[in-house]
C-alpha cells in the first residue's frame, strides 16, 4: 500500500488574525512551608503543597 502525504495549505483570513489562540488562567499560589533541601531533592519539589506521590 502506498500513502501519499501532501503538505497542507495554510490560508489565513483577516478574521483569523484577530482570534486568540488560547487564554491561560493561573490562580495565585502562596507557599508557606518548604521541605529541607535533602527532602526536596527526594520528593522533586521544595513545596509540600505541590507534592503528589504517585504510588
Backbone as CSV, one residue per row, in Angstrom:
resi,resn,N_x,N_y,N_z,CA_x,CA_y,CA_z,C_x,C_y,C_z
1,UNK,0.847,-1.165,0.000,0.000,0.000,0.000,0.900,1.238,0.000
2,UNK,0.544,2.190,-0.812,1.322,3.407,-0.933,0.493,4.588,-0.438
3,UNK,1.053,5.383,0.460,0.343,6.530,1.020,1.035,7.802,0.572
4,UNK,0.281,8.728,0.082,0.829,9.998,-0.372,0.558,11.061,0.687
5,UNK,1.614,11.722,1.118,1.479,12.770,2.116,1.670,14.125,1.447
6,UNK,0.635,14.927,1.421,0.710,16.255,0.828,0.845,17.293,1.936
7,UNK,1.567,18.342,1.636,1.647,19.451,2.588,0.314,20.185,2.556
8,UNK,-0.199,20.462,3.729,-1.468,21.178,3.791,-1.226,22.656,3.511
9,UNK,-2.124,23.224,2.771,-2.039,24.659,2.509,-2.561,25.400,3.733
10,UNK,-1.865,26.429,4.115,-2.319,27.219,5.253,-2.733,28.588,4.748
11,UNK,-3.991,28.796,4.710,-4.531,30.079,4.280,-5.164,30.757,5.477
12,UNK,-4.909,32.032,5.615,-5.498,32.770,6.730,-6.381,33.875,6.180
13,UNK,-7.419,34.140,6.903,-8.304,35.236,6.534,-8.091,36.367,7.521
14,UNK,-8.613,37.528,7.194,-8.456,38.666,8.104,-9.158,38.393,9.439
15,UNK,-10.202,37.567,9.425,-10.908,37.209,10.663,-10.015,36.398,11.591
16,UNK,-9.211,35.508,11.041,-8.346,34.661,11.850,-7.237,35.452,12.523
17,UNK,-6.825,36.557,11.968,-5.760,37.357,12.563,-6.196,37.996,13.876
18,UNK,-7.489,38.108,14.114,-7.997,38.741,15.326,-8.434,37.740,16.389
19,UNK,-8.289,36.459,16.087,-8.724,35.434,17.026,-7.596,35.106,18.004
20,UNK,-7.965,34.867,19.275,-6.990,34.435,20.271,-6.752,32.939,20.113
21,UNK,-5.505,32.544,20.207,-5.190,31.120,20.131,-5.590,30.407,21.414
22,UNK,-5.273,31.038,22.552,-5.608,30.441,23.851,-5.528,31.514,24.921
23,UNK,-6.115,31.221,26.069,-6.024,32.110,27.216,-5.851,31.241,28.446
24,UNK,-4.790,31.490,29.177,-4.490,30.681,30.357,-5.037,31.340,31.618
25,UNK,-5.409,30.518,32.571,-5.822,31.002,33.880,-4.945,30.308,34.913
26,UNK,-4.186,31.084,35.645,-3.311,30.540,36.672,-3.630,31.254,37.977
27,UNK,-4.236,30.552,38.941,-4.581,31.206,40.205,-3.328,31.540,41.014
28,UNK,-3.417,32.586,41.805,-2.313,32.949,42.695,-2.090,31.834,43.696
29,UNK,-0.839,31.532,43.936,-0.496,30.468,44.867,0.405,31.033,45.953
30,UNK,0.159,30.604,47.172,1.026,31.006,48.277,1.639,29.746,48.862
31,UNK,2.920,29.802,49.087,3.643,28.666,49.631,4.243,29.078,50.964
32,UNK,3.696,28.523,52.033,4.133,28.906,53.374,5.246,28.009,53.903
33,UNK,5.158,26.737,53.604,6.113,25.773,54.147,7.046,25.296,53.048
34,UNK,8.227,24.837,53.438,9.158,24.238,52.474,9.783,22.997,53.093
35,UNK,10.151,22.049,52.219,10.896,20.880,52.664,12.351,21.277,52.879
36,UNK,13.061,20.453,53.602,14.511,20.644,53.716,15.118,20.375,52.344
37,UNK,16.306,20.900,52.053,16.908,20.653,50.735,17.027,19.160,50.393
38,UNK,17.404,18.342,51.360,17.547,16.905,51.108,16.193,16.271,50.764
39,UNK,15.166,16.612,51.546,13.838,16.049,51.308,13.248,16.568,49.990
40,UNK,13.531,17.832,49.673,13.041,18.404,48.420,13.634,17.669,47.216
41,UNK,14.903,17.328,47.277,15.516,16.575,46.187,14.911,15.181,46.056
42,UNK,14.584,14.564,47.172,13.983,13.230,47.146,12.564,13.271,46.574
43,UNK,11.821,14.328,46.900,10.416,14.414,46.501,10.200,15.154,45.187
44,UNK,11.226,15.877,44.717,11.107,16.562,43.438,10.466,17.928,43.497
45,UNK,10.233,18.440,44.693,9.668,19.778,44.850,10.076,20.338,46.199
46,UNK,10.190,21.636,46.259,10.534,22.299,47.512,9.292,22.544,48.372
47,UNK,8.129,22.562,47.720,6.898,22.957,48.404,5.983,21.766,48.683
48,UNK,5.619,21.553,49.945,4.723,20.438,50.282,3.368,20.524,49.578
49,UNK,2.900,21.740,49.279,1.601,21.891,48.612,1.618,21.304,47.202
50,UNK,2.791,21.210,46.593,2.901,20.678,45.235,3.255,19.196,45.190
51,UNK,3.561,18.604,46.320,3.975,17.198,46.354,2.778,16.280,46.191
52,UNK,2.818,15.473,45.133,1.751,14.499,44.861,2.417,13.158,44.545
53,UNK,2.521,12.268,45.532,3.155,10.963,45.246,2.252,10.110,44.358
54,UNK,2.870,9.430,43.427,2.134,8.539,42.510,2.544,7.103,42.817
55,UNK,1.841,6.521,43.761,2.147,5.130,44.154,1.133,4.205,43.557
